[in-house]
Amino acid sequence: MKLDHRAELTTGQKRTTNIIVSAFFLLLSRKNFDNISVQEICRNSLIPRSTFYNYFDDKYDVVRWAFWRTMHELYPDLYKKMNHYDNIDYDAEAIYGFIEKYKTVFRKIAVQNPMYGSLHRLFRECFCEFGEIIAENCTSGKEYEYPYEVVFNTYVDGLMAVFNQAFWSKKDYTLEQLRNYMHEIYYN
């Protein structure tokens, strides 16, 4: 990515990236990811191609950028040392809030972009990178039966399962159901 997702953006950078990302996600709700071009993103965002390329390398970069900005919104202390094993309730609340906030948009996107298609694989790749960061920063001082990398691969798979159910299978969760589901996965 040309932009560091951890860096603070200027007002102009925020405005430009938000316009590009919004136009892109609107296109995703109408078309398959594989059929969207940078030219279409630029046309729909009213941003010149040169400006697009100042911020992003390609449409994959736009997805990664949106993913990471969302993760920073959900996990403001993402790069700090933490005991993630004890944060399952926080995770459930953050994920539930995200699903409720973006459910309508993502369900429209899911109609045009099949589960296990290119966009889905890109989300999975982003979740894996996210899991690696969590694993690197997890310092609980506890001994676990399995290496924490294995635990966080399970964590990533659990997150993907929740998002698959919420967006592609259109399953609605209550916060309590999501909490219970995550406790079962991560503590049993």
N, C-alpha and C positions, 0 to 999 in steps of 0.2 A: 504494500500500500504506500502511496505517496505521502499520505498524512499519517502522523502518529496518533492512533486512537486514544492514547493516554494524555496527549498534549491539550492544553487549553486553546481553544480557537478564538480568533478575533470575531467581532460581530459580523463582519463581511463574510468570513469563512463559514461561520455557522449558517448564515442566511443562504449562501450558495450551496453548501452541502445539503441543507434541508430541502431546498428546491429540487435539486437533482434526485435525492432519495425519494421524495414524495412523488415526483413524476414517474420514477422507475417503478415504485410499488403500485401506482395507479395502472401502469402498463401491465404489470404482473397479474393484476386482477382481471385483465382483458385478454391476455395472450400467454402462451407458453414461454417460459424463460428462454428456451433455445431459439425462439423466433424473434426475440427482441434485440435490436441493434443499438449501438451507441448513438447513431444518427437519430433514431426514434426518441431515445431518452433526451437528447439535446433539443429536438423539435418540441417535445411535450413540456420540457422545462423552460423553454425559451432561453437557453444558455448556449453560447457558441461552443463548438467542438473544442476549440483551443482552451476555453475555460474548463470544460469537462476534463480534458487531459492534464490540466494543471493540478487537479484534485485526485483523479482516479486513472488507473491504467486501462480498465475495461469494466464491463458490467459485473464481473465477478468481484471486483474491487468494491463496487457499490454495495453489494450484498454483505461482504465482509465488514465494511465500514458501518453499515446499519446494525449488523449483529453486535459488533464490539461496542458501539455507542450505547446500545440497549443493555448489554451486560454491565457497562459502567453505571448505567442508571439503576439497574437492579442490585448491583454489588459495588457500591462506591469504594469499598475497601479491598477491592479485588487483588491488588498487588501488595497488600500488607500481610504480614504473618497472621495466621488465624487458625483456630481449631474448628475446621469445617464440620467435623463429625458432630459437634454440638449445635450446629446451626440449621438443622433440618427444618425446624419450625419456621425460621426466618426464610429459608429457601422456599418452603411451601407457600408462604404468604407472598413473597416476591413473584414467584411463578404464577400463582393464582391471579395476582394483580395484572401481570403482563397478559395472561390469556384473556382476562375479562376486557382489558383495554383494547387489545388488537384482534379479538376473536372475529369480528365481522370482516375486517380486512383480510386476515389470513385465510378465512374460509372461502372468500372469493378467489384468492390466489390459488388455493388448493383445487378449485374447480378446473383451472387452466393448467395446473402443474401437478402431475400425478405423483403419488407417493413413490419413492424410489427413483424418481426422474432426476434430471441434472440439478435442479434447485434443491431438492431434498438431499442429494449427496453433498452439495455445497454447505447446507445447514449442518449436516452431520460432521463435516470436516471442521467447521467453526466450533461446534460443540466439543470436538476432540481437543482442539487447541485450548479451549476454555478449561476443560478437565485437566489438561497438563499444567496450566497455570495454578489451578486450585491445588493440585497434587504437590507442586513445587513449594507452595506457600503454606501448606498445612503443617502446623507444628503443635501437636497436641501433647507430646510427652508420654503418650500411652503406647503400650505394645499391642500390636494387632496381629492376628493370625495370618493375614495376607499383606503383601506389600501395598502401600497406599496407592500406587499406580494402578493396581488391579482393582482396588476399591473404587477409584475414580473412573475407571473404564465402565464399571457397573453403574456409577453415578450418571455418566454421560448417556449410557444406554437407557437408564430410567428416565432421564430428561427427554430424550428423543421419543420414548414410548408415550410420555404424557403429551408432548406436542403433537405426535401423530394422532393420538386419540382426540385431542381437542380441536385440531385444525382439519386433518384429513378425514377422520372418521366422525367428526362433529359430535363428539361425546362431551356433555357438560359435566363439570365437576363442581361440587361444593368445596369450600376451603377445607372443611373437616375431612371429606373424602380424600382430597389431595394430601393432606397431612398424614392420614392413616396409611395411604398408599406408599408415601415416601418413607415412613417409619418402618413399614414391613420390608421394603426393599433394602434399606440401608442398615437396619438393626437386626435383621434375621437372616 
